Amino acid sequence: MQLDGVSYLLPSVAGFTIEQRENLVTNKSPDGNVVAWRSVRSTRLPAYCLDANLRVTRHQQWHRAVFLDAKPQAVGLVAVEVQLLPRAETVISPFTPLGLPPTRAGHLFSGAWVTGNRVILVFNPEALTSYLQSLGEGA
Amino acid sequence: MKARRAGPRLHALEVPLEGMSLLIPSASVAEVVNLSTLTAVPFSEPWLLGVIGWRTLAVPVVSFEALLGAPTPGGRAGGKILIFYPMSGRKDWEFYGVLATAEPRPQALDGSQPPVPEAGLPNSSYIASGLKIDNRSMFIPDLVALQKAFYP
């Protein structure tokens, strides 16, 4: 998925659902961390818009949202582009970022796809979920 | 004055940094590569400059200056990245890199090089000691302290 011009990978082991923008309820208010919600029965699942550094931002140039299966509820991340890559096309190497992990579930990345000088970091789904869940609704 | 006795030779590398040099065993370095595009790692420590692609691995690159509390130097022309072998007890793919301002220079140590006095060492737990070579101070990293910072 592309976030603000930077590509990241989400491993297929993570349970997720990709939703089109038109199926979501966008946040009309300029305030708050949530950019849109997905309505499932009586609950609203939040989706966040992140910049290349994974900080909350708000822009309208997104077309899809990826909702990660999680307890107590799924949480989403919107992206300019989401592409499903065949497993045979990607070779993921293990990767451990140095230093303190930023989430209770550990480091945000657990692998990398290296092609020449290009490195695409692979999310650790548990840590990404933990991070997104920590964002809350905001102001 | 009694001359220091020369002992067995140890091959070391002088690693030029901004305003100082490190001294490391040559055998700890897997390869020296040109500074290439660094991919940022969001929410990482300020001393982690990013990762580079090396062979099939993403190798984290560290600014030793930033570890010592100094400003992170910008990548300058001629900058090199030293790829270090994984630290003791770590996985065999956990190479890490340190940014140098120029090509490392070989130094042969034989025990005759005097230590840098305590007062001349940077005030940092990441420096274990230092040696004076050609009247210049070179600092030896504390790998145990580095390992604690890298893998807390």
Interface residues (C-beta under 8 A of the other chain):
Chain A: A52 N53 L54 R55 V91 S93 P94 F95 T96 P97 L98 G99 L100 P102 L108 F109 A112 V114 T115 G116 N117 R118 V119 I120 L121
Chain B: S36 T37 T39 A40 V41 P42 F43 S44 E45 W47 L48 V51 I52 G53 W54 R55 T56 L57 A58 P60 V62 K91 W93 E94 Y96 A149 F150 Y151 P152
